[in-house]
Amino acid sequence: MLESSIIQGYLNILGSIIKITLFIIHYLSLFGSYARGEANSESDIDIVVDLDKSTMFGLVAIKEDIEEYFKNHVDIVQIRDRMNSLLQKRIERNAIYV
């Protein structure tokens, strides 16, 4: 099982690369079971991202890169104005910003 600090370190590197190449990232954070320290072998990696240029291609590229690196399923959420308020509160409560 992966440690939260390993994922955070990788996301820092990924964020730097993406800022330079494709997108401007306002923030990238880890949330969910890894952020809470409750992950198990079945846990996926939950990421929340706010991109300056929000495109499906960009989100898919980020997701695939993280999945390839960690060999684990990744869920990426982008904060939106019309987002489910319960999900947004859950993300805000335990997100680890990188």
C-alpha positions as semicolon CSV with decimal commas, in nm:
position;residue;x (nm);y (nm);z (nm)
1;M;0,000;0,000;0,000
2;L;0,121;0,350;-0,081
3;E;0,202;0,612;0,179
4;S;0,029;0,950;0,159
5;S;0,366;1,131;0,168
6;I;0,486;0,941;-0,140
7;I;0,176;1,045;-0,332
8;Q;0,216;1,406;-0,215
9;G;0,577;1,413;-0,333
10;Y;0,483;1,280;-0,673
11;L;0,197;1,529;-0,707
12;N;0,439;1,814;-0,628
13;I;0,665;1,701;-0,912
14;L;0,371;1,646;-1,148
15;G;0,231;1,989;-1,065
16;S;0,562;2,155;-1,146
17;I;0,590;1,974;-1,477
18;I;0,234;2,053;-1,581
19;K;0,271;2,420;-1,488
20;I;0,567;2,444;-1,719
21;T;0,426;2,245;-2,010
22;L;0,051;2,233;-2,057
23;F;-0,163;2,396;-1,794
24;I;-0,159;2,643;-1,513
25;I;-0,261;2,461;-1,197
26;H;-0,415;2,678;-0,929
27;Y;-0,403;2,385;-0,690
28;L;-0,370;2,010;-0,680
29;S;-0,457;1,813;-0,369
30;L;-0,499;1,466;-0,233
31;F;-0,823;1,378;-0,054
32;G;-1,012;1,068;0,048
33;S;-0,875;0,762;0,223
34;Y;-0,508;0,836;0,147
35;A;-0,537;1,189;0,285
36;R;-0,709;1,058;0,597
37;G;-0,451;0,781;0,646
38;E;-0,722;0,515;0,606
39;A;-0,622;0,366;0,269
40;N;-0,610;-0,008;0,214
41;S;-0,510;-0,230;-0,078
42;E;-0,845;-0,164;-0,249
43;S;-0,828;0,217;-0,217
44;D;-0,806;0,442;-0,519
45;I;-0,617;0,771;-0,522
46;D;-0,850;1,072;-0,504
47;I;-0,719;1,399;-0,649
48;V;-0,884;1,740;-0,671
49;V;-0,748;1,985;-0,925
50;D;-0,821;2,338;-1,037
51;L;-0,678;2,408;-1,382
52;D;-0,662;2,743;-1,558
53;K;-0,738;2,577;-1,891
54;S;-0,993;2,315;-1,802
55;T;-1,011;2,057;-2,076
56;M;-1,108;1,694;-2,068
57;F;-0,775;1,616;-2,235
58;G;-0,587;1,781;-1,950
59;L;-0,774;1,593;-1,681
60;V;-0,732;1,262;-1,863
61;A;-0,359;1,327;-1,911
62;I;-0,312;1,398;-1,539
63;K;-0,517;1,092;-1,441
64;E;-0,328;0,858;-1,675
65;D;0,011;0,987;-1,562
66;I;-0,068;0,933;-1,194
67;E;-0,220;0,588;-1,261
68;E;0,084;0,480;-1,460
69;Y;0,326;0,599;-1,193
70;F;0,146;0,440;-0,896
71;K;-0,016;0,143;-1,076
72;N;-0,339;0,231;-0,900
73;H;-0,682;0,362;-1,002
74;V;-0,717;0,742;-0,975
75;D;-1,029;0,955;-0,945
76;I;-0,986;1,321;-1,040
77;V;-1,239;1,582;-0,936
78;Q;-1,242;1,939;-1,054
79;I;-1,405;2,196;-0,827
80;R;-1,693;2,365;-1,005
81;D;-1,954;2,622;-0,909
82;R;-2,237;2,369;-0,942
83;M;-2,062;2,088;-0,761
84;N;-2,242;1,863;-0,515
85;S;-2,208;2,054;-0,187
86;L;-2,160;1,739;0,024
87;L;-1,871;1,624;-0,195
88;Q;-1,717;1,970;-0,189
89;K;-1,734;1,983;0,193
90;R;-1,583;1,635;0,219
91;I;-1,297;1,737;-0,009
92;E;-1,235;2,061;0,183
93;R;-1,240;1,879;0,517
94;N;-0,954;1,638;0,446
95;A;-0,768;1,767;0,139
96;I;-0,390;1,784;0,153
97;Y;-0,280;2,062;-0,084
98;V;0,049;2,023;-0,269
